[in-house]
Amino acid sequence: MTWNSEEELLAKYFQDLTGKQPASLSILHPHASQRRMYRIADPGVSVIGVINPLVAENDAFVSFARHFRAAGLPVPEVYRYEPAQHLYLLEDLGNTTLLNALTSARAETSDPFPPQAEALYRQVLTILPRFQIEAGRTIDYTKCYPNSDFSSDALRSDMASFVQELVPRILPDYETKRLEADFNTLITSLSGAQGGFFLYRDFQSRNIMVVKNHPYFIDFQGGRKGPLQYDVVSLLYQSSARIPEAARANLLEHYLNEAARYTTLNPTEFLALLPAFIISRMLQVLGVYGREGLGAGKEYFASSIPSALATLSTELCSETLPIKLPNLTLCVRALLERLR
C-alpha cells in the first residue's frame, strides 16, 4: 500500500497507539472544514486521524474534548495529540449522524418526525444544558478559537459573510449598505440575552453522531462564551432537518425544563429573544452556504440555500419579532424571488 507523507505519519502514530500496522487508511470529507480527516483501521481497531494546520483550533478541540469527557459527557476520546505535527487521533464514532438517523426513520414511515427520531432529539436536548451550563462553568475559555465570546464583532463577521458570500452571488447589483441599520438593530436586540454559558456554536444534526441509539457530540472547536438560545436554535431550526412546528415546540419546552435544572431561567425572556436568534443563525449559515455552495460548488450547501432563506423570511415576518428589520426583509424576499 502506497501512502503519502501525511498518511505515513498517521500510520506511525496508529501503530504506536495500537501496536499494529493499519490495514486501511481512507480519507473522510468534512462538509465545511479545512481539516483533513482519515479513518485508520485494522481488523477490530479503528480510529480517526485529523490533520489541521490551525494549531489554535486543534488546541481548542482537544482542550474542550478532554474537559467534556472528564465531565462525563459523550464526546470522542482523544487518544493522542501532537501539536507540533498538527494532528490528533480520536475515537471513531462511526458514520451515522443524527441527520442520517432522522432521514432513515422518515424513510421507514410516512411520519414527518417519527417517534424514534423525536426520542433521539429529546436525548440531545437533555444533554445540551450539561455542555452549556454544567461543563461551561469550568471550561478554559482562553482556548476558544477564533472568538472567545458571542460578541458584536463576531456577529458582524457573520453578517458580513452573508453580505459578501451569498447576496452578491444571487443579486450582483444589490446595494448591501442599506442592510447596515438593520444589522445594528439586530445586534442591539441580541445583546439583551443572558450570557456567560458555553455556546457550542455549530450545534446541528450533522455534528451529532448516533451510536447504539445514543447521541455523541463532535465539532465543538468553535465554542465560546455566550447565551443559551443560539445552540437550541441551531438544532431545532436546521433547514435540512425539517422539524415540524409542533414537534419543535415540544422539544423547546423539553429543553427549557432541562436547562432549569442547572440555572435560573426565565422562559418568557428566553422565548422573547428566540426570533432574533433564529435570524442571526440563519444569516450565519447562509454565509457559509454561499461560500461553500455557490463559491466552492458543494451541492449540499447550495441545495440548502432556499430552505434557509425561507426560514429566515418566516422569522422576519413573524408577529412575535420585537424589532423591525425592513431592509433585510426586502433583501431576503428578493433573494427568494431570484431563486424561484
Secondary structure, 3 states (H helix, E strand, C coil): CCCCHHHHHHHHHHHHHHCCCCCEEEEECCCCCCCEEEEEEECCEEEEEEECCCHHHHHHHHHHHHHHHHCCCCCCCEEEEEHHHCEEEEECCCCCEHHHHHHHHHHCCCCCCCHHHHHHHHHHHHHHHHHHHHHHHCCCHHHCCCCCECCHHHHHHHHHHHHHHHHHHHCCCCCHHHHHHHHHHHHHHHCCCCCCEEECCCCCHHHEEEECCEEEECCCCCCEEECCHHHHHHHHCCHHHCCCHHHHHHHHHHHHHHHCCCCCCCHHHHHHCHHHHHHHHHHHHHHHHHHHHHHCCCHHHHHHHHHHHHHHHHHHCCCCCCCCCHHHHHHHHHHHHHHC
